């Protein structure tokens, strides 16, 4: 089991007790078995660290480390007999190491998972709403994908099975339908399990099952195998405490009318990985419950030490549950356009979903914003109608309850969510309506942005320094170098930018209050739009409120300066633009923010 914080690899026995624990790469997320080794990677470590079993103990094997495997780090690993595959989320690459051959293949933005079968490699990119499928050989993946599996909403997780040349791909994610806000609630964002048959140049949909209506909300873990003439998919959720076994007759690909069979089971929220033991016990790794959970009739932690929490920690755990589980909208249904959802449905891992949403207000659309670092970034939303985070949270509770038949003002003890009342921290904090809002506030306030690209460096390079100067001259009047977006007194002097931009916190908001009209239409407010924060802008896609830019290069290319007026889009024919060198330098600087 890998622990992201503080970066550790632990070996557990069948009771869940830790028998060995060793240091791992910082922020370790990726784990895979290869030959006689366990390989572990992290998003900020180019190297894979190697471990092996020595008797019943886990030991480091540094002589077997895979050096310079990734350009920056890996988010996920998968292996075959000869090859190691990994995805680098920051360089948007599929990395591979097969014997004496190593390399990289570009993949859609934001890859989070790689899956390997004997003949194929699959990459899941949630914010790009796609699974990319490559043929695989003993020397690595074929450079060009054989197929892509697109979806309107994000796909969170993928699993695959092969038989007789057929590749069956199971994916868990959000409904393949645009978000519909016309009813005032979040419509058509249920959780779905999709099964596709993939061949060279074609993708056939075998099944699309609304697992949300079965209580499986935001599926993030899958196991897939073929049993006779059926594909059997076991799915577990991040946002709820139900799992499902979906049995899909493979004859359906020939047009059979036989429906998939769905059987649900008791699970736990926060599941990100599944495994079966030799005796058939289904285990799930839960980030929300911080443990390995035996799933089934009576889910329970495999652990030897009771979890002890204080009141402050209990409130943060409650806030986490409000964000990532159905606790914020416990009475929503999947009837018609209604959906069972969590905040993560549109904010994957607290970030974005990569969609351009219709707001339900005339023809106005808006891209999703990350929910990191909100406390010092008010007023909130591009319309800037919520002056502070407390106001925003009250509004979100109202919207989450809309059309559910229940009031947004409730005590969690009344909600149909049994798992949360069994948690050891539940009794250590209040859970009435004000407490729920305060808990979500506390959780969001303690959720910073991830470290910036240049964290740990001492200085800008030459191009980045020039880009900072261009930014100060051309961009900072709107995207102000403030530590608190609404406070002009918090603005940081140019000479202090370098140290703060390259710090682990990267705290400058790069935004301010007020409105501007820069040609990005339709405007979300009669006065235009509030300048958005540029913190970690390189990780956002698409860009602009209307989602018309797909890269920072496109943003910079479209910038125009006309008689003291700035345009992101439009502008007159005589308008000034950045030259090619200025554009490259500005992009280099923006990638650091």
N, C-alpha and C positions, 0 to 999 in steps of 0.2 A: 504494500500500500504506500503511495506517495503522499506526502504532506506538503502542500504548497507553502505553508508558513510553519516553520522557518526554512523549509527546504530539507526534507528528510525522507528516507526510505525505511519502512518498517516491515518486519516479517512477523506475521501473526499466526498463532496456532488455531486449532479448530474451535477453541472457546472464545477467540477474539483477543486473547492476551498477547502482548508484544513480547516476542522472544529475542529479537535483534532490532536495533535502530541505529542507522548510520546517516551521516551528512549526505545531502544530495545537492544538485545544482540549485542556485537560488530560484525560488518560485517554481520548483519542480512540478510539472503537470503531466509529463509523458512517460509512459512505462511500457516496455515490451520485452518478451523473452526472445532470445536469439542464440541458437545452439545451446551451449551450457551456461549462458550468461543472462543476466537481467540488465537491460539498458535503460537509463533514465536521462531525460532531457528537461530543460527549462527554457522559458521564452527569452532569457537574457544570456544564455550560455551556448556558444557555438559548438561546444564539445558534448558528446554523450558519455556519461560516466558508466563504467561497467562494474558489475557485482556478480558474485557467484555464491552458491551454497557450499559450505564446508561442514559436513555432517548436518546438524540441525541449526547451524548458525549462518548468518549472512555476512559476507566479508567483501571489502572493496577489492577490485582487480584493476588498478590503474594502468597496468601494462596492456590491458585490453580496451582502454578507452578509445572511442572513435573521435579523433581530433578534427576540428574544422568541418564538422558534419553540416552545419548550417551557417548561413551568412550572419545571422543574429541570434537565433535560438529556435527551439521547436515547441509547438503546442501539443502535438500528438505524434505517436509512433506506431508503426505496424511492421511486421516482418514476415518473410517467407523463408524457405530453406536457405536461399542464397542472398536475399536482399533485405536491406533495412530502408524503410521509407519514413519520412517525417514531413510535417508541414510547418513552414516558417510563416507565422501570421504577419510579421512586420515587413517581410520582403515579398509576400504573396507568391511563395514558391513551394512546389513539391520537391523535396530533396531526396536523393537516393544514394545508396552505397551498396554495390553488388560486386563482391570480390575485389578486383583491381580497378573497377570502374565506378566513378562517382560523378554526380552532376545535379542539375536542377532544371525543373520545367515550370514555366509560369502557370498560375492557376487564378481563377477569379478572386476578387478582393475578399480578405478576411477569412482565410481557411482556418478551421478549428479541428478538423478530424481527418485522418487518413485510415482507410480500410484496405487490406490486401487479401486477395484470394489467390489460388495458384496461377490464374491466368489474367487477373485484372487488378488494377489499383483504382480506388475511388477516393475523391476528396470532397468533403462537405464544406460549403462556404455559406453560413447562415445569412450574413448581410447582403450577399449577392443572390440569395434565393435559388441556389443551384447545387446539384451534385455533379461533379465532372468525372467521367469514366475513361480510363486509359487501358489499352492492352498492356500486358506485362510480359517480359521475357526474362531469361536468366541473367541478362545484363541490364535490366531496368525497364522503365516504362517507355513505350513508344511516345515520341515527342508530342504528337497531335492527339487529342482525345478522340475516342471513337463515338462518344455520345455525351450529351448533357441532359440532366433531368431538371427542368426549370419549375418554379412554383411562384405564385403571386406573393405568398408570405414566406418568411424564413423557414428553412429546413434545419432542425437542430442536430439531428443524429441520423446515421446511416449504418445499415448492416447488409450483408450480402451472402448469397449461397449460389454455387454453381452445380449444374448437372447436365451432362451430355451436350456440352457446348452452349447451354443456356445460362445466362447470368440473371438471377433474380435479385432485385435491390429493394430493400425495405427502408423507408425514410419516415421519420417522425417530425412533425412541424405544425405550422399554422395553416388553416384552411386556404385552399387555392381560390381565393376570392378577395377582391378589394375590401378593405375596411369600409363599413357603411355607418356614418354618424348621423344620418338623417333622422333617425328615431331618438336621438339624444343620448343613446348608449353606444357601446362598442359592438357593432354588428358584424357577423361573418368573420370572427376570429377564433373559432373553435379549434381544438387540437385534432389533428388527423394523422392516421397511419396510412402511408401509400406503399403499394407494391408495384414495381415496374419490371417488365422483361426487356432487357437491353441487348441489342445487337449492333453491329457496325452500321452507324448512320440511322438507326431507328430506336425509338423508345415506345413501348406499348404499355398502357396503363392496365394492370391486372386487377387492382382493387384500390378503393379509396374509402377508408372507414373512419367515421367520426368517433374517435375514441374519447373525445371530450364528453359526449353524451353518456358515456359509460363511466365517467368520473376520472379518466386519465387525462390530466391537464398539463400541458407542456411536456410531452414525452422527451426524455433526454438520454435514455438507455435502452438498447435493444439487444436481444439474442435471436439469431435466425438459424434454422436448420431445415432440411428437407426430410420429411417422414412419409415414405411411400409416394403417393401422388399429391402430396400437400406440402405447402410451405408453412412452417410454424414459426410465428414471430412472438416472442415474449417482450412486452413493452412495460417500462416503469416510468413514472412521472417525476418531474421536479416540483410541480405546483400542487400536487394532491397526494393522498395516501392510498391510491388505487393503482393496480397494475392490470394488465390484460394479456391473455394468450389468444392470438388471432390465428386461426387455421384457414389458409387460403387454398382451395382446390386448384392445382396447377392446370387442370383442364379448362379453367376459366379463360386462359389465354386463347383457347379455340372457340370462345363464345358461349361457354356453358352458362346456364342461368343459376347455377349453384352459388349461393351467397356465402361469404366468409362467415365462419363461426367465431363469436367473441365470448370468451369466458373470463370474468374478472376475478381478481384475488386481492386480499388485503396486503398492502405494501406500506411504504413510508414516504414522506416527501423528501425532495432533495436528492433523488437517486441519479447518479451520473455514470454508474457502471454496474453490470450484472455478471454473475458467474454461478455455475452449479458445482457443488461438491460431488465427490465420488458416490455419496449415498443419495444424490438427487436434490439436496437442499438448495433452494435458490437464495443467493446472497446478493445484497445491494449495498453499494457504498453511497452513503448519504452525506452531502455537504451541510445540509441544514441541521441534521441530528448529530453530525460529527462522529460517525461511527459506521461499522459494518452491521447491517441489519439482516437477520434471517426473515425472509418474507414468506407469507402464506397465511394459514388460519389465524395465528396469533403472532404478528410481527414483534420481534424483540431484538435488542442490541446484543451483539456478541462482545462483551466487555467484562473485565474483572473488577473495575473500580467505578463506583457510582459517580455520576457527573455532579459536581458542586458548582453553583453559580451564585453570585451576589446580585443585589437588586439592579445595579447598573447594567451588568451583563445580561440579566433577565430581560430588561427593557430592550436592549439591542437585539436580542434573539426574537423578541416579539415583533420588533420593527422589521427584522429580516423576514419573518413569516408573513407580515402584512404585504411586503413587496413581492416575494417570490412564490407565495402560495395563494390559494383561493380565500384565505382568511379575510381579505379586504372586501370581497364580493361573494360571500358564502351562499347566497340564495340565487345566484344567476343560473339560468338554464340554457339548454341548447335548442330550444323550440324556435322554429322559423329562423329569422335573422339573428336571434339572440345567441349569446355565446357564454361559455364558461372560460374564464381567463384569469391571468395574473398580470402584474405590471410587466413581467418579463415577456409576455406575449408580444409586446411592441418594443421592449427594451432588453434585448438579449444580454444576459449577464450584467444588467445595469446600463448597457450602452444603447445601441440603436438597432433597428430592424432593417435599415436600408430601403425602406419604402417611401413613396410619396403618397400621403394620405389625403383623400378628400375630407375637408373639415366639416362638411354639412352646412357651410355658410356660403351660399351662392356657388361661384366657381373657384373659391379659394382652396388652395392645396398647401400642404406643409410637410416637410421632411421631419423625421423623428430626431429629437435631440437626446444626447446622453444624459443620464441622471446622476452623474458624478459631479462633485464640486458645486452643488447647487447653493450652498449657504451664502456664499459671497458673490452670487451671480444674479441677484434680483435687479429689476423686476423680471418675472419669469415669463417664458414663452415669447415668441417673436411679437405677439400683440402687446406684451408687457402690461397686461391688465391685473396680474397678481403681483402686488408690490413686494411681498416677502414670501418665504417658504411656508409659513403657517397658513396664509391665505390660499396658497396653491394646494396644500394638502387637504384642506376642508373642501375645496372645489373637486379634487380628485375622488374623494369619498362619495360626494354627491353623484358624480358621473358613473362611478363604479356600481352604485346601487340602482341607477336608473332602469326602469322597466323590469325590475326583479320582483316587484310586489312587496318589498320590504323597505323600511326606512334606512337611510345611511347612518342613523344615530342608534347604535346597538351595543350591547355588551357581548363580548366574545363567548361568554358562558351560555348564551342563548343560541349560538350558531351551530349548525350541523357539522361540526369539525371535531371529531373525537380525539384524534391524535394529539392535538395541541394541549388538551387538558390532561394528557398522560405525561407530558414532559416535566422533568424535575424542576424546571425553572418557572413553570406556569404559576405556581402559588407564590412566587417571590416578587411578583409585580402586579399592579392593577390591570384590569382588562375591560373597564367600562369604556364608553364612547370617547371621552376626552383622552383617556390613557392610550387608546389605540392610535389616535392622531399624534400624540406626543411621542409614542414609540416609533412611528414611521418617521417623524421629524428627526428624532435622535439618530436613527439608522442612516437616513440620507445625509445628515450633517456629518456623520463619521465615515462617509464613503467618498474618498478623494479620487481624483483621476489617477490612473496608473502613471508610473514615472515616464517622463518624456524621452524622446529618442536619444538625446545627448546627455542624459543623466550620468554623472560621474566624471565627465570631461572637465577640463579647466578653462578652455578657451574656444571661441568660435574659430573656424578655419577662415581663410581669406574670403571665400565666396559667401559664407554665412555672415561675416562682418559687413560686407557690402550690402547683403540683403537686409540686414538690420537697419542700415542707413536708409535704404530705399523705403522700408516699412515706416520708419520714423517720419520721413518726408511725405509719403503718399497715403499711408493707411491709418496711422495712429490717431488721427483726429476723430475717427469713428471707433476703431478697435483700440481703445485707449489702454495704455499699460498700467492698468489699475489693479490693486489687490482686492478691492471691493468695487464691483461694477457701478454701483449707484453713488459712490463717494469720490468726488474729485480730489479730495485731500489724500487719497491713498495712491495717487499716481506715482509711478516709479521713474526716477531720472534715467536718461539713456545710458549713462555710465554704469548703472547698476543692472541693466538688462542681462548682461552676459552671465553673471553669477547666479541670478535667479532662474534664468531659462535652463541652465545646465545643472541645476540642483535637482535632487530626487523629487521634491514636491512640485517644482515647476509652477509656482503659485499665481503668476500673473494671469488675470482673467482675459485680457485682450478684448474688452467690451466696455460699453457704458450704457446708461439709460438714455431716454429720448428716442426720437424716430428720425429716419432718413428715407428719402426716395432715391433709389440707385438704379432703377430700371428693372429690378427683379419683380416681375408682375405675375399674377395679380397681387396687389398689396394686401396684407393681412389686416391692415388698419387704415382708416381714412388718411392718416398722416404718414403712412409708409410702413416701415418695419423697424423694430429695435435692432441695432447692430449686435449680431450674435457673437458669443464667445468663440475665440479661436484656439482655446486650449485643446491640445491633442487633435487638431484639425486634420492631421494626416490620417487619422483612423476613422474619419467619418466619410460616409458615402450614401447617397449622392450629396452634392454640395449646393448651397443656396436654399432658401426657403422653398422654392418651387422645384428643386432637384434637377435643374437643367445642366449643371456642371458635374462631370464624372471624375474630375481630377483637379489637383491644385494647378497643374499646368493650364487647364481650361479656364480656371478662375482668373489666373494672372493674364492669360492671353486676351481675355475679354475686357480687361480694365481700361477705362478711358477717362481722360482728364480734359475738361472743357471749360475754360474761363472760370476756374475756381470751383467748378462743380464736378463731382466724381460720379461715374457710372460703372456699375458691374455689368450692365447690359444696355445696349443702345448707345446713345450719344451721337453727336453730329459727325459728318464726314471730316470735319476739320479737327476733331478731337485728338489730343495727344495720347500716345500709348507708350508703354515701356519698350525699350529696345531689347534685343535678344539676350544680351548679357545681364541686364537688369532683371529680366524675367527669370532667368536661371538662378540668379542670386536670391531673388525674393522667394522663390520656391524652396531653395535650400534652407532659408531662414524659417519659413512657415513650417517645414517638416520638424523643426526642433520644438515647436510650441506645445 
